[in-house]
Amino acid sequence: MHGTEAHSLVGRPAPDLDLGPARVHELLRSGHGILLDPADTFAGVAGRWSDRVGQGARTEPMLIRPDGYVCWAGAADPEPALNRWFGEPR
């Protein structure tokens, strides 16, 4: 996907990071994706997928599919990845 080719996390299983109240893999049990966005840079964009994608922080920005794989990471706009993996926003 354009904008993610060079990031080493894309296409790999997400690390099971400690996000404070929960770990990444615990959050994935909901069956939703997770957008990790420590600076809330993408909160406005990601909010439109809030019924399918939860949010967490304390790491570099990445979008994790429900199967635990990273499908976007870095500083580029996550909207194309959100559209591809989670459909049209509500």
C-alpha positions as protocol buffer text, in pm:
chain_id: "A"
residue {
  index: 1
  type: MET
  ca { x: 0 y: 0 z: 0 }
}
residue {
  index: 2
  type: HIS
  ca { x: 135 y: 342 z: -94 }
}
residue {
  index: 3
  type: GLY
  ca { x: 306 y: 515 z: 197 }
}
residue {
  index: 4
  type: THR
  ca { x: 377 y: 201 z: 399 }
}
residue {
  index: 5
  type: GLU
  ca { x: 621 y: 8 z: 181 }
}
residue {
  index: 6
  type: ALA
  ca { x: 932 y: 119 z: 368 }
}
residue {
  index: 7
  type: HIS
  ca { x: 805 y: 64 z: 722 }
}
residue {
  index: 8
  type: SER
  ca { x: 946 y: -250 z: 880 }
}
residue {
  index: 9
  type: LEU
  ca { x: 631 y: -327 z: 1086 }
}
residue {
  index: 10
  type: VAL
  ca { x: 385 y: -349 z: 795 }
}
residue {
  index: 11
  type: GLY
  ca { x: 293 y: -708 z: 714 }
}
residue {
  index: 12
  type: ARG
  ca { x: 431 y: -843 z: 1042 }
}
residue {
  index: 13
  type: PRO
  ca { x: 251 y: -957 z: 1355 }
}
residue {
  index: 14
  type: ALA
  ca { x: 197 y: -666 z: 1592 }
}
residue {
  index: 15
  type: PRO
  ca { x: 421 y: -659 z: 1897 }
}
residue {
  index: 16
  type: ASP
  ca { x: 231 y: -733 z: 2218 }
}
residue {
  index: 17
  type: LEU
  ca { x: 304 y: -395 z: 2372 }
}
residue {
  index: 18
  type: ASP
  ca { x: 201 y: -293 z: 2721 }
}
residue {
  index: 19
  type: LEU
  ca { x: -33 y: 3 z: 2669 }
}
residue {
  index: 20
  type: GLY
  ca { x: -94 y: 69 z: 3037 }
}
residue {
  index: 21
  type: PRO
  ca { x: -436 y: -66 z: 3121 }
}
residue {
  index: 22
  type: ALA
  ca { x: -405 y: -352 z: 2868 }
}
residue {
  index: 23
  type: ARG
  ca { x: -169 y: -519 z: 2625 }
}
residue {
  index: 24
  type: VAL
  ca { x: -218 y: -506 z: 2246 }
}
residue {
  index: 25
  type: HIS
  ca { x: -323 y: -871 z: 2220 }
}
residue {
  index: 26
  type: GLU
  ca { x: -581 y: -824 z: 2495 }
}
residue {
  index: 27
  type: LEU
  ca { x: -738 y: -537 z: 2300 }
}
residue {
  index: 28
  type: LEU
  ca { x: -753 y: -753 z: 1985 }
}
residue {
  index: 29
  type: ARG
  ca { x: -986 y: -997 z: 2161 }
}
residue {
  index: 30
  type: SER
  ca { x: -1269 y: -755 z: 2083 }
}
residue {
  index: 31
  type: GLY
  ca { x: -1246 y: -856 z: 1717 }
}
residue {
  index: 32
  type: HIS
  ca { x: -1176 y: -496 z: 1614 }
}
residue {
  index: 33
  type: GLY
  ca { x: -865 y: -341 z: 1472 }
}
residue {
  index: 34
  type: ILE
  ca { x: -652 y: -105 z: 1679 }
}
residue {
  index: 35
  type: LEU
  ca { x: -499 y: 228 z: 1582 }
}
residue {
  index: 36
  type: LEU
  ca { x: -201 y: 309 z: 1804 }
}
residue {
  index: 37
  type: ASP
  ca { x: -160 y: 685 z: 1783 }
}
residue {
  index: 38
  type: PRO
  ca { x: 47 y: 823 z: 2072 }
}
residue {
  index: 39
  type: ALA
  ca { x: 17 y: 1189 z: 1976 }
}
residue {
  index: 40
  type: ASP
  ca { x: -352 y: 1168 z: 1871 }
}
residue {
  index: 41
  type: THR
  ca { x: -237 y: 1287 z: 1530 }
}
residue {
  index: 42
  type: PHE
  ca { x: -494 y: 1077 z: 1346 }
}
residue {
  index: 43
  type: ALA
  ca { x: -784 y: 1083 z: 1596 }
}
residue {
  index: 44
  type: GLY
  ca { x: -1005 y: 1289 z: 1365 }
}
residue {
  index: 45
  type: VAL
  ca { x: -959 y: 1052 z: 1073 }
}
residue {
  index: 46
  type: ALA
  ca { x: -981 y: 730 z: 1277 }
}
residue {
  index: 47
  type: GLY
  ca { x: -1290 y: 842 z: 1465 }
}
residue {
  index: 48
  type: ARG
  ca { x: -1500 y: 769 z: 1159 }
}
residue {
  index: 49
  type: TRP
  ca { x: -1413 y: 397 z: 1199 }
}
residue {
  index: 50
  type: SER
  ca { x: -1466 y: 389 z: 1577 }
}
residue {
  index: 51
  type: ASP
  ca { x: -1726 y: 112 z: 1544 }
}
residue {
  index: 52
  type: ARG
  ca { x: -1455 y: -117 z: 1398 }
}
residue {
  index: 53
  type: VAL
  ca { x: -1123 y: 27 z: 1519 }
}
residue {
  index: 54
  type: GLY
  ca { x: -1026 y: 103 z: 1879 }
}
residue {
  index: 55
  type: GLN
  ca { x: -747 y: 341 z: 1973 }
}
residue {
  index: 56
  type: GLY
  ca { x: -446 y: 313 z: 2201 }
}
residue {
  index: 57
  type: ALA
  ca { x: -120 y: 501 z: 2255 }
}
residue {
  index: 58
  type: ARG
  ca { x: 234 y: 476 z: 2398 }
}
residue {
  index: 59
  type: THR
  ca { x: 407 y: 357 z: 2083 }
}
residue {
  index: 60
  type: GLU
  ca { x: 477 y: 468 z: 1730 }
}
residue {
  index: 61
  type: PRO
  ca { x: 167 y: 506 z: 1513 }
}
residue {
  index: 62
  type: MET
  ca { x: 41 y: 180 z: 1366 }
}
residue {
  index: 63
  type: LEU
  ca { x: -286 y: 24 z: 1254 }
}
residue {
  index: 64
  type: ILE
  ca { x: -339 y: -339 z: 1352 }
}
residue {
  index: 65
  type: ARG
  ca { x: -592 y: -563 z: 1181 }
}
residue {
  index: 66
  type: PRO
  ca { x: -815 y: -785 z: 1397 }
}
residue {
  index: 67
  type: ASP
  ca { x: -592 y: -1083 z: 1308 }
}
residue {
  index: 68
  type: GLY
  ca { x: -298 y: -911 z: 1480 }
}
residue {
  index: 69
  type: TYR
  ca { x: -101 y: -801 z: 1173 }
}
residue {
  index: 70
  type: VAL
  ca { x: 19 y: -443 z: 1119 }
}
residue {
  index: 71
  type: CYS
  ca { x: -137 y: -301 z: 802 }
}
residue {
  index: 72
  type: TRP
  ca { x: -12 y: 60 z: 834 }
}
residue {
  index: 73
  type: ALA
  ca { x: 260 y: 232 z: 1033 }
}
residue {
  index: 74
  type: GLY
  ca { x: 447 y: 560 z: 1029 }
}
residue {
  index: 75
  type: ALA
  ca { x: 357 y: 920 z: 966 }
}
residue {
  index: 76
  type: ALA
  ca { x: 163 y: 895 z: 639 }
}
residue {
  index: 77
  type: ASP
  ca { x: -215 y: 940 z: 637 }
}
residue {
  index: 78
  type: PRO
  ca { x: -379 y: 618 z: 767 }
}
residue {
  index: 79
  type: GLU
  ca { x: -706 y: 681 z: 580 }
}
residue {
  index: 80
  type: PRO
  ca { x: -619 y: 463 z: 275 }
}
residue {
  index: 81
  type: ALA
  ca { x: -536 y: 170 z: 505 }
}
residue {
  index: 82
  type: LEU
  ca { x: -850 y: 226 z: 711 }
}
residue {
  index: 83
  type: ASN
  ca { x: -1058 y: 220 z: 391 }
}
residue {
  index: 84
  type: ARG
  ca { x: -888 y: -90 z: 258 }
}
residue {
  index: 85
  type: TRP
  ca { x: -899 y: -303 z: 573 }
}
residue {
  index: 86
  type: PHE
  ca { x: -1209 y: -169 z: 750 }
}
residue {
  index: 87
  type: GLY
  ca { x: -1436 y: -52 z: 468 }
}
residue {
  index: 88
  type: GLU
  ca { x: -1608 y: 280 z: 422 }
}
residue {
  index: 89
  type: PRO
  ca { x: -1639 y: 502 z: 731 }
}
residue {
  index: 90
  type: ARG
  ca { x: -1975 y: 533 z: 895 }
}
